[in-house]
């Protein structure tokens, strides 16, 4: 699966890519948001939910390729990501080609 960040000329995606690859950085960002939220979800149920979800997201992100672009997809997205994803898709779904 490929995750594409578009419009990176407007907002750099490096912070999101860091969160996706560094669990501690994501936890730090959650804690910083909780400290700045004036009690609106930084503690209690929402804080606990976000911390629990971050564990699941960490595992989910481990299986994603990331591509960044400043143009409408899919025109200028890193083509190697698509070649790799196509190869994986065809390999994993080759049994469907025999069904008619």
C-alpha positions as CSV (number, residue, x, y, z in Angstrom):
1,X,0.0,0.0,0.0
2,X,1.2,3.5,-0.8
3,X,0.4,6.6,1.2
4,X,0.8,9.8,-0.8
5,X,1.2,13.2,0.7
6,X,0.0,15.8,-1.8
7,X,0.7,19.6,-1.8
8,X,4.0,19.3,0.0
9,X,5.0,22.6,-1.4
10,X,2.3,24.2,0.9
11,X,2.9,22.0,4.0
12,X,6.0,19.9,4.4
13,X,5.2,16.2,5.2
14,X,8.4,15.5,7.1
15,X,6.6,15.8,10.5
16,X,4.1,13.2,9.5
17,X,6.8,10.9,8.0
18,X,8.7,11.2,11.3
19,X,5.6,10.3,13.3
20,X,5.1,7.3,11.0
21,X,8.6,5.9,11.6
22,X,9.4,7.1,15.1
23,X,6.9,5.9,17.8
24,X,8.5,8.1,20.4
25,X,8.2,11.2,18.3
26,X,4.5,10.6,17.8
27,X,4.0,10.0,21.5
28,X,5.9,13.2,22.2
29,X,3.6,15.1,19.8
30,X,0.5,13.6,21.5
31,X,1.9,14.7,24.9
32,X,2.6,18.2,23.7
33,X,-0.9,18.4,22.3
34,X,-2.4,17.2,25.6
35,X,-0.4,19.8,27.5
36,X,-1.6,22.6,25.3
37,X,-5.3,21.4,25.0
38,X,-6.5,23.0,28.3
39,X,-8.2,19.8,29.3
40,X,-10.0,19.3,26.0
41,X,-9.1,15.7,25.3
42,X,-5.6,15.7,26.5
43,X,-6.5,13.5,29.4
44,X,-9.1,11.0,30.2
45,X,-10.8,9.1,27.4
46,X,-9.4,10.9,24.4
47,X,-5.8,10.8,25.7
48,X,-6.1,7.1,26.4
49,X,-7.7,6.4,23.0
50,X,-5.0,8.3,21.1
51,X,-2.2,6.5,23.0
52,X,-3.8,3.1,22.3
53,X,-4.4,4.0,18.7
54,X,-0.7,5.0,18.3
55,X,0.3,1.5,19.0
56,X,-1.9,0.2,16.2
57,X,-0.9,3.0,13.9
58,X,2.8,2.2,14.5
59,X,2.2,-1.4,13.2
60,X,0.1,-0.2,10.3
61,X,2.6,2.4,9.2
62,X,5.4,-0.2,9.2
63,X,3.7,-1.7,6.1
64,X,3.3,1.5,4.1
65,X,5.4,3.1,1.5
66,X,5.3,6.9,1.5
67,X,5.5,9.2,-1.5
68,X,5.3,13.0,-1.5
69,X,4.2,15.2,-4.4
70,X,3.2,18.8,-5.1
71,X,1.1,17.9,-8.1
72,X,-2.3,16.2,-8.7
73,X,-1.9,12.5,-8.1
74,X,-0.8,10.2,-9.8
75,X,1.2,12.3,-12.3
76,X,4.4,13.1,-10.5
77,X,4.4,10.6,-7.7
78,X,7.6,8.5,-7.3
79,X,7.0,5.8,-9.9
80,X,9.2,3.2,-8.2
81,X,6.6,3.1,-5.4
82,X,3.9,2.2,-7.9
83,X,6.1,-0.4,-9.6
84,X,6.8,-2.1,-6.3
85,X,3.2,-1.9,-5.2
86,X,2.0,-3.3,-8.5
87,X,4.4,-6.2,-8.2
88,X,3.2,-7.0,-4.7
89,X,-0.4,-6.8,-5.8
90,X,0.1,-9.1,-8.8
91,X,2.1,-11.6,-6.7
92,X,-0.5,-11.7,-3.9
93,X,-3.5,-11.8,-6.2
94,X,-2.2,-14.1,-8.9
95,X,-4.8,-16.8,-8.0
96,X,-7.6,-14.5,-9.3
97,X,-6.2,-14.6,-12.9
98,X,-7.2,-18.3,-13.2
99,X,-10.9,-17.5,-12.2
100,X,-13.2,-16.9,-15.2
